[in-house]
Amino acid sequence: MSTPRELTYLEAVRECMSQEMRVNEDVFIMGEDIGLYGGAFGVTRGMLEEFGKERVRNTPISEAAIAGAAVGAAMTGMRPIVELQFSDFITIATDQIVNQAAKNRYMFGGKGKVPLVLRTPSGSGTGAAAQHSQSLEAWMAHIPGLKVIQPSTAYDAKGLLKAAIDDDNPVIFYEHKLLYRTKGHVPEESYCLPIGKADIKRAGTDVTIVATAIMVHKALQAAVELEKEGISVEIIDPRTLVPLDIETIVESVKKTGRVVVVHEAVKRGGFGGEIASLIVESEAFDYLDAPIKRLGGKSVPIPYNPVLEKAAIPQEQDIIQAVKETVFRR
């Protein structure tokens, strides 16, 4: 029996883009240093040699220009994939994304299409300090017309990126920097995962953890330790924030009666508050045996100091403590 093929998260993203570019000439990629350099994290390495400068377009250092050109290309029939080197600089492209890409289809009565994928590395853990380490996905999730995806595994990254490229709406595709080197089973053939379908990463009975991006992995580690103390943890990975599969989360909470929501982004105004509100507004509220607990980053810019950087966001031990406080609440 053959061993399942493993790829890194980074390789899975690259393979998806390459496969789509081979079968669809309308798909091209653009961004800063994505050509010879292969992108800030090496995701596009080797693609220039295969596809050439027309389809692997190195851009000036101007996120506003990159996003604006991509919106125009998408509206006129192309399917651009944009790489923004760091998700922090989506701030420079907000007019193009928020006021143009997100609204065009609506404002033209559904006749216009904006099949644009904006890929961008997010999160901390690389020592890149305050301007290159943020998690701003809640900003984009707030905007009607945008779809927001946050895959936590190589398998999910490839399947959801394929779905994003096929979609006729603008998609913001967040890739956590520390996940690029993680490995997982990834089929060689092209495949598509549905946008808006959560995944149960671990089944359990005592408490539900809803976690996103790298926090999925921290939650899985915490669950192993909690199991040694007799606490059974179910872990739900939404995978896509917009649209959100609240039904899977609700069914899990109805089963366990307790829930912890954890993300890396600052807790205040973070997407965890949206998830908690939707649970309270649902039939799951009547099944809760304890208040919903939220974990998120502290309200500080991400520090450069590695010890402080780690302290600024939830860690495995924080998740363990939150689960215990929820399970043993009287």
C-alpha positions, 0 to 999 in steps of 0.5 A, spaced: 500 500 500 503 506 497 504 512 502 499 518 501 503 523 498 505 529 503 506 536 501 507 543 505 502 548 505 506 552 501 507 547 495 500 545 496 498 553 494 503 553 488 501 546 485 494 549 485 495 555 482 500 552 477 494 546 475 489 552 474 494 556 470 495 550 465 488 549 464 485 556 464 489 561 460 485 567 463 488 565 470 495 569 471 498 571 478 501 578 480 505 581 485 511 584 488 517 580 487 513 573 485 518 572 479 525 571 479 525 571 487 519 567 488 515 571 492 517 573 500 516 566 502 517 562 496 510 560 494 511 562 487 518 559 486 519 556 479 512 559 476 516 564 472 520 559 468 514 555 466 509 560 465 513 566 463 512 574 464 506 575 461 502 570 466 507 571 472 507 579 473 512 582 477 509 589 480 511 595 483 511 596 490 504 599 490 498 595 493 493 600 491 496 599 484 496 592 484 489 591 487 486 596 482 489 593 476 487 586 478 480 589 479 480 591 472 483 585 469 477 581 473 472 585 470 474 585 463 474 577 463 481 575 466 482 571 473 487 574 476 491 571 483 494 577 487 499 576 492 500 581 497 507 580 501 504 581 507 496 582 509 498 588 513 498 592 507 491 590 505 490 597 508 493 600 502 489 597 497 482 598 501 479 603 496 480 598 491 478 592 495 472 595 499 469 600 494 470 597 487 471 589 488 466 588 493 461 592 490 461 592 483 457 585 482 451 588 486 452 595 483 451 592 476 445 588 478 449 581 478 451 582 470 458 584 472 463 579 475 470 580 479 473 573 479 479 576 483 483 572 488 487 576 493 492 571 497 496 574 503 500 571 508 498 573 515 499 572 522 505 573 527 511 568 529 516 570 524 519 576 528 517 581 523 514 586 528 508 590 528 507 592 521 508 585 518 505 581 523 497 583 524 491 578 523 486 583 520 481 578 517 475 581 521 476 587 517 475 584 510 469 579 513 465 585 515 465 587 508 459 585 504 461 582 497 467 579 499 469 572 501 474 570 506 478 564 507 483 562 512 485 555 511 489 551 516 492 545 513 495 544 506 489 539 504 484 545 505 489 550 502 489 547 495 482 545 495 479 552 497 484 556 493 481 552 487 474 554 489 476 561 490 479 561 483 473 558 480 469 563 484 466 569 480 466 573 486 472 577 490 476 572 495 481 574 500 485 568 501 489 568 508 495 564 509 498 564 515 506 564 515 508 559 520 503 554 516 507 554 510 512 549 512 507 544 515 506 538 511 499 534 510 496 529 505 495 533 498 492 529 492 496 530 486 490 531 482 486 538 482 480 538 487 475 543 490 473 544 497 466 548 498 467 555 500 462 555 506 463 548 509 467 547 516 471 541 518 471 537 524 478 537 525 477 532 532 471 529 535 469 530 542 464 530 547 465 535 553 467 542 550 467 545 543 473 549 540 472 553 534 479 555 532 482 558 525 488 558 522 494 556 526 490 556 532 487 550 529 494 546 531 494 549 537 488 547 539 489 540 537 495 540 541 491 542 547 486 537 546 491 531 546 493 534 553 486 535 556 485 528 554 490 526 559 485 529 564 479 526 561 476 532 557 474 530 550 475 536 546 471 537 539 475 542 534 471 545 529 475 549 523 470 554 520 476 554 514 471 560 511 469 566 515 465 568 509 460 565 508 460 561 515 458 554 516 454 556 523 450 550 522 456 545 524 458 549 529 451 549 532 450 542 532 457 541 535 455 546 541 448 542 542 452 536 543 458 538 548 454 544 551 460 548 552 464 552 547 471 556 547 472 560 541 480 562 539 483 566 534 490 570 533 487 576 531 486 582 537 480 579 541 477 586 541 472 586 535 475 580 532 471 575 528 470 570 535 465 575 537 461 574 531 461 566 532 459 567 539 453 572 537 451 567 532 451 561 537 447 565 542 442 567 537 441 560 535 438 554 538 444 552 541 444 557 546 439 553 550 444 547 550 449 551 553 452 549 560 457 555 561 458 562 558 462 562 551 469 563 552 473 567 547 481 567 546 484 572 542 490 577 541 492 582 546 490 589 544 497 591 543 501 592 536 505 585 535 512 586 539 519 584 535 521 581 542 520 574 541 518 573 548 513 578 548 511 576 541 509 570 543 505 573 549 501 577 545 497 571 542 494 565 545 498 559 546 497 552 547 497 553 555 492 559 554 487 554 551 488 549 556 486 554 561 480 556 558 477 549 556 478 548 564 475 554 566 469 552 561 468 545 563 469 546 571 465 552 571 459 551 577 
